Every structure is written in C-alpha cells, then in structure tokens.
Amino acid sequence: MNIKQKVVLVTGGSGGLGGAHCLSLATAGFKVAVAACNHFDKAKVVVEKIKQMGKPAMALKMDVSNIDEVEESISQVENTLGPVDVLVNNAATGIVRAVTIVKTKMQDWARDITVNLTGPFNTIKCCLPGMMERGWGRIINISSIAGKMGGAGQCSYATAKAGLIGLTKTVALESARKGVTCNVLVLGPMDGGAFHEVAPEFQERIIRTTAVRRAGTPEELSHMVVFLASEESSYITGEAIEISGGAGLFTF
C-alpha cells in the first residue's frame, strides 16, 4: 500500500491492541507517535520495538481528555516527526466496569464520557485543520459493538461508543471534500486489551455470542487499521465497519 512515510498518532498506543496497531503501522512504513496517559513506560517499550525495526517513532504522555495536553502533544509530534497525517483514536476506559444505571457513580459516568468521546473530539479538533489544509488525512476511531447494541452494566461506555459513531459520520461529512476520510471500527471481543481484564467466565459468555465462536486477534484488527490509513482507502468515509466475528448476528 502507498504510505510515503506519513505520520500517524495512535492514542492508547501502549495497550495490547494499541501497541499492535503501532507495530503494524510502523511495519507498513508510517512514522509512529505512540500516545499514552497512565502507561507511559509501556508506550516507550512500543517505541523501542519500532526503533529496533529501523523505523522512526516517539512516545508521548497525553491525556486525551485535556485539550491543552492534546495541543501540546501534537506540537511535539509535528516538531519531531512531522504533521499528523493519520489519527487513530484508540484510547478508552470503563469497559470492564459492570454497574447498572441506578448504581453508576456520576464521576464514573463523567470520566467515561470524557475519555471515550470528548477525547476523540479533542484530538480530531486539533489534527483536522492541518489535514484539510494539506488536502489529505485519515481519521480512524475505535468504537465497540456495545455502541450499536447497548451493554448491560455499561451505560457510560456504550453511550460514549455510540456517540463516537455519530461523531465519525459528522467529521466525514465536514471533511470529505478536503481529502480527509473518517471511519470508525466497531469491535466485538478481541483477544487483547481490556478484554483480558474481564473475568474468564464472562469472556466465554461473550465469545459464545459470536458466529465464529472466538475472539478476534489484534492482527486481524490492525490490518484494517493499516488499510484505512492508506491511500487505497480513499473512497471509504463515514463508515461504521464492524469487526466482531459476527457478534451482531442471530446465533444459537
């Protein structure tokens, strides 16, 4: 695929899935900025792996919910690697919390909405103007099947992930004629990231709802991320692409 040494910023790049995205994007030829908030040391490990491949990369400590930090971090990327051509909004929180609406604490609701929805808004708001000015850009948001189907005990997470789908379509409409695409990947159970924090018996219950009866691999997801980041995906925008092993199908 046609990459041409473009720069990609991956939020939540230190985790199992985010790290896989960073490595796959680097392998494809991107310069990678690995952003993390609570696990900056892990982000540096990902960067070291990329540099061992002979590829340029940098680690950033960034809280996506803080617009000032986002602006400062993007300036660091521009000064070190170059302007951000591709944005992957992977950072998320709240997936393993199982609390009904009645028992949900207001601070948990606020935090989940701020990180999972306001966070991508912040990064898009900072990166999109430069992309449109240069006439090229790719924005890839990471949502969840909970955003389409709801999730018992996941009111704040499901709400934020549903909002991310609406945000994606709006960004796509506003930027399509400026050479920028924006798509969202709607994930089912993936063998990596926060899914590993779910109790094993619940992991099995969730996997049984998929048509293929297994979790997806990080590589299966990252291949789609790389494709959407490439020149070849130029006619795809505003799409909610489900990668779930058929979790939205009627199974028995």
C-alpha positions as CSV (number, residue, x, y, z in Angstrom):
1,M,0.0,0.0,0.0
2,N,1.0,3.6,-0.6
3,I,2.3,5.1,2.6
4,K,5.1,7.5,1.7
5,Q,6.5,8.0,5.2
6,K,3.3,9.6,6.6
7,V,3.0,10.3,10.3
8,V,0.4,8.6,12.4
9,L,-0.7,9.4,16.0
10,V,-2.1,6.5,18.0
11,T,-3.8,7.3,21.3
12,G,-3.8,4.5,23.9
13,G,-0.8,3.1,22.0
14,S,0.7,1.4,25.0
15,G,-2.0,-1.3,25.4
16,G,-2.4,-4.7,23.8
17,L,-4.5,-3.6,20.8
18,G,-3.0,-0.1,20.6
19,G,0.5,-1.5,20.6
20,A,-0.4,-3.9,17.9
21,H,-1.7,-1.0,15.8
22,C,1.5,0.9,16.3
23,L,3.7,-2.0,15.3
24,S,1.6,-2.8,12.2
25,L,1.6,0.8,11.1
26,A,5.4,1.0,11.5
27,T,5.8,-2.1,9.5
28,A,3.7,-0.6,6.8
29,G,6.0,2.4,6.7
30,F,4.5,5.0,8.9
31,K,6.3,7.2,11.3
32,V,4.5,6.5,14.6
33,A,3.7,8.7,17.6
34,V,2.7,6.4,20.5
35,A,0.5,8.3,23.0
36,A,-0.4,7.0,26.4
37,C,-1.7,8.5,29.7
38,N,-1.4,6.0,32.5
39,H,1.1,3.6,31.0
40,F,3.8,5.8,29.5
41,D,6.5,3.3,30.3
42,K,4.7,0.7,28.1
43,A,4.5,3.3,25.3
44,K,8.3,3.7,25.5
45,V,8.6,-0.1,25.1
46,V,6.5,0.0,22.0
47,V,8.6,2.8,20.6
48,E,11.8,0.9,21.3
49,K,10.4,-2.1,19.4
50,I,9.6,0.1,16.4
51,K,13.1,1.7,16.5
52,Q,14.6,-1.8,16.6
53,M,12.8,-2.3,13.2
54,G,14.7,0.7,11.9
55,K,11.6,2.9,11.9
56,P,11.1,6.4,13.3
57,A,8.8,6.7,16.4
58,M,8.3,8.7,19.6
59,A,6.4,8.3,22.8
60,L,4.0,10.9,24.2
61,K,2.4,11.2,27.7
62,M,-1.0,12.6,26.8
63,D,-4.4,12.7,28.5
64,V,-6.9,12.9,25.6
65,S,-9.5,14.5,27.9
66,N,-7.2,17.5,28.4
67,I,-7.3,19.7,25.3
68,D,-4.2,21.7,26.4
69,E,-2.2,18.4,26.7
70,V,-3.5,17.3,23.3
71,E,-2.5,20.6,21.6
72,E,1.0,20.4,23.2
73,S,1.5,16.8,22.3
74,I,0.5,17.3,18.7
75,S,3.0,20.2,18.5
76,Q,5.7,17.8,19.8
77,V,4.8,15.3,17.1
78,E,5.0,18.0,14.4
79,N,8.4,19.2,15.6
80,T,9.8,15.6,15.8
81,L,8.2,13.5,13.1
82,G,6.2,16.0,11.0
83,P,2.5,17.0,10.7
84,V,0.0,14.3,11.7
85,D,-1.4,12.7,8.6
86,V,-3.3,9.8,10.3
87,L,-5.1,9.8,13.7
88,V,-6.1,6.6,15.4
89,N,-8.4,7.2,18.4
90,N,-7.8,4.1,20.3
91,A,-7.7,5.3,24.0
92,A,-10.6,4.1,26.1
93,T,-11.7,3.4,29.6
94,G,-14.6,1.9,31.5
95,I,-15.0,-1.3,29.5
96,V,-14.6,-3.7,32.5
97,R,-17.0,-1.8,34.8
98,A,-20.3,-3.7,35.2
99,V,-22.7,-1.4,37.1
100,T,-26.3,-0.7,36.4
101,I,-27.5,2.8,35.6
102,V,-29.1,3.1,39.0
103,K,-25.8,2.3,40.7
104,T,-23.5,4.2,38.3
105,K,-21.5,6.9,40.1
106,M,-21.6,10.4,38.5
107,Q,-17.8,10.6,38.5
108,D,-17.5,7.3,36.6
109,W,-20.1,8.4,34.0
110,A,-18.3,11.7,33.5
111,R,-14.8,10.1,33.2
112,D,-16.0,7.5,30.7
113,I,-17.8,10.1,28.5
114,T,-14.8,12.5,28.8
115,V,-12.1,9.9,27.8
116,N,-14.1,7.9,25.3
117,L,-16.0,10.6,23.5
118,T,-14.6,14.1,24.3
119,G,-11.1,12.7,24.0
120,P,-11.5,11.8,20.3
121,F,-13.3,15.1,19.8
122,N,-10.2,16.9,21.2
123,T,-7.7,15.0,19.1
124,I,-9.8,15.5,15.9
125,K,-10.3,19.2,16.6
126,C,-6.5,19.6,16.8
127,C,-5.5,17.4,13.9
128,L,-8.3,18.0,11.4
129,P,-7.5,21.6,10.4
130,G,-4.0,20.7,9.3
131,M,-5.2,17.6,7.4
132,M,-7.8,19.7,5.5
133,E,-5.2,22.4,4.7
134,R,-2.8,19.9,3.3
135,G,-5.6,18.1,1.4
136,W,-5.0,14.7,2.8
137,G,-5.8,12.9,6.1
138,R,-7.2,9.7,7.7
139,I,-9.1,9.6,11.0
140,I,-9.8,6.1,12.4
141,N,-11.9,5.9,15.5
142,I,-12.3,2.7,17.6
143,S,-15.8,2.0,18.9
144,S,-17.5,-1.1,20.2
145,I,-20.4,-3.3,19.4
146,A,-21.8,-2.0,22.7
147,G,-22.3,1.3,21.0
148,K,-24.7,-0.3,18.5
149,M,-26.3,-2.9,20.7
150,G,-26.1,-1.4,24.2
151,G,-24.4,-3.1,27.1
152,A,-26.0,-4.2,30.4
153,G,-23.9,-2.7,33.1
154,Q,-22.0,-0.5,30.6
155,C,-24.3,2.6,30.3
156,S,-21.5,5.2,30.1
157,Y,-19.2,3.1,27.9
158,A,-21.9,2.1,25.5
159,T,-23.2,5.7,25.3
160,A,-19.8,7.1,24.6
161,K,-19.1,4.5,21.9
162,A,-22.5,5.2,20.3
163,G,-21.6,8.9,20.3
164,L,-18.3,8.1,18.6
165,I,-20.2,6.6,15.6
166,G,-22.2,9.9,15.3
167,L,-19.0,12.0,15.6
168,T,-17.3,9.9,12.9
169,K,-20.1,10.5,10.4
170,T,-20.2,14.2,11.1
171,V,-16.4,14.5,10.7
172,A,-16.6,12.6,7.4
173,L,-19.3,15.0,6.1
174,E,-17.4,18.1,7.1
175,S,-14.0,17.0,5.6
176,A,-14.7,14.7,2.6
177,R,-14.1,17.4,0.0
178,K,-10.8,18.3,1.6
179,G,-9.2,14.9,1.1
180,V,-9.8,13.6,4.6
181,T,-11.7,10.4,5.4
182,C,-13.1,9.4,8.8
183,N,-14.2,5.9,9.7
184,V,-15.0,4.0,12.8
185,L,-14.2,0.4,13.6
186,V,-16.9,-1.3,15.7
187,L,-15.3,-4.0,17.7
188,G,-16.6,-7.3,19.1
189,P,-14.5,-9.3,21.6
190,M,-10.8,-9.0,20.8
191,D,-8.0,-11.2,22.2
192,G,-6.1,-8.3,23.7
193,G,-6.5,-5.0,25.6
194,A,-9.2,-4.6,28.2
195,F,-11.0,-7.8,27.2
196,H,-8.3,-9.7,29.1
197,E,-9.4,-7.8,32.3
198,V,-12.9,-9.3,32.1
199,A,-13.5,-12.3,34.3
200,P,-12.8,-15.6,32.4
201,E,-16.4,-16.9,32.7
202,F,-17.7,-13.6,31.2
203,Q,-15.2,-13.8,28.4
204,E,-16.5,-17.2,27.5
205,R,-20.1,-16.0,27.6
206,I,-19.3,-13.1,25.3
207,I,-17.3,-15.2,22.9
208,R,-20.3,-17.6,22.6
209,T,-22.4,-14.7,21.2
210,T,-20.1,-14.5,18.1
211,A,-20.8,-16.5,15.0
212,V,-17.2,-17.7,14.8
213,R,-17.1,-18.6,18.5
214,R,-13.7,-16.9,19.2
215,A,-12.2,-13.6,19.9
216,G,-10.5,-11.6,17.2
217,T,-6.8,-11.3,17.1
218,P,-5.0,-7.9,17.4
219,E,-3.5,-8.5,13.9
220,E,-6.9,-9.1,12.3
221,L,-7.9,-5.6,13.6
222,S,-4.6,-3.9,12.9
223,H,-4.7,-5.0,9.2
224,M,-7.9,-3.0,8.8
225,V,-6.4,0.0,10.6
226,V,-3.4,0.0,8.2
227,F,-5.7,-0.3,5.2
228,L,-7.9,2.6,6.3
229,A,-4.7,4.7,6.9
230,S,-3.5,4.1,3.4
231,E,-4.1,5.9,0.1
232,E,-6.1,2.9,-1.2
233,S,-8.9,3.6,1.3
234,S,-9.7,7.0,-0.3
235,Y,-13.3,6.2,-1.3
236,I,-14.3,4.9,2.1
237,T,-15.6,7.5,4.6
238,G,-18.3,7.8,7.3
239,E,-18.5,4.1,7.7
240,A,-19.0,2.1,10.8
241,I,-17.1,-1.1,10.0
242,E,-18.0,-4.0,12.3
243,I,-15.1,-6.3,13.2
244,S,-16.8,-8.7,15.6
245,G,-16.8,-12.2,14.2
246,G,-20.5,-11.9,13.6
247,A,-21.4,-10.8,17.1
248,G,-24.3,-8.8,15.7
249,L,-25.8,-11.9,14.0
250,F,-28.6,-14.1,15.4
251,T,-26.7,-17.1,16.8
252,F,-27.9,-20.3,18.5
